[in-house]
């Protein structure tokens, strides 16, 4: 009996100590401190490629350094640097079976300054009237071959849209893809392209806590630190502060890093990343995903807009793609006895699972989900100048971050491993 009583007292003391530690590190005051800096007018909306996003990066780097995170392999300090390569076609001369085509019929995806294509070094493919144009366009534009894509005239309306689009990648492909509208066959052709290529530097901010026994198994906590910058003024305010989108998620990542570093008991390696360029195409997360063997990534917690109450009220959040793995069930099981509740994404028609930085790794099979509270059918300040810190609930944010910390414990320890995303079933 004495042994049982002693064990009970030890358990109670451990739980009390645990509660003290999490409340000391993850609390409304600390959340507000970080959020205030990231969403301040001084950051001018943290627009990708601006000097202002550099200030945001420097702040996150400083927080990671104070926390004592290890640098990510290949990073400069905590900066995972890469280039986004933009290409604009300045001249395209296309001859097909002796006929020079009108420029309005041509759309180009090419990242080399000068290109010459003929039927000898280029494959010809078709997009037929019965095809899904968007699907075929995605397939062909991501090809690694030189392609001449002959598009049925029924899709002519897409030509002007594609011509206005300036392709961007973070790796410079050596192939070219040329879309020609209204031509169904080409026996002999020649294509001369001149492109303007610009390399623009970007960086994610990444730190890590190496695992004790499972160093080569990774759990990722992420959010994006870019936003929209300065835009059209509304009531004399032109700064799109992005307090909820996604300074809130970045605040969570910084706070979680501090908490898990203090615990110092993770068996799996923990990676904390603030992504850049989410708002302009998810280039930060795309680059980041290439740094891993996806089989070694056991879970990804992408935190996106947690500053406002969910549709269910305080003490709740939803998980995108809830049904695609059992990760949500694991998290909720670890919260048994608490008042916090994770729900399945109620906005499935908005395709949120594929619209944030979790998507790249999810498509590779990783149980990678976004956690959010944003009411996407009625989020009043989304992508507006009014997305400021005054609209956020710091106490509720702190409780959400605590819930993420507590619910992830068995994944971090290696006790639980979420099921993988079925890549064959992805839309």
Secondary structure, DSSP 8 states (H G I E B T S, - for coil): -HHHHHHHHHHHHHHHHHHHHHHHHSSHHHHHHHHHHHTSGGGTT-BTTSHHHHHHHHHHHHHHHHHT-EE-TT-BTTEEEEEEEEEEEEEEEEEETTEE--GGGEEEEE-SSEEEEETTT-EEEEE-TTS-HHHHHHHHHT-SS-EEEEE-GGGTHHHHHHHH---EESS--S-EEEEEES----SSEEEEEEEEEEEEEEEEEEEEE--SSEEEEEEEEEEE--B-EEEEEETTEEEE--IIIIIHHHHHHHHHHHHHHHH---SEEEEEEEES-TTTTSHHHHHHHTTS-GGGEEEEEEE---SS-BTTBSSEEEETTGGGSSHHHHHHHTTTTSS-EEEE-S-GGGTGGGSSTTHHHHTTT--EEEEE---TTS-TTTTSTT--GGGS-HHHHHHHHHHHHHHTHHHHHTS-------GGG--
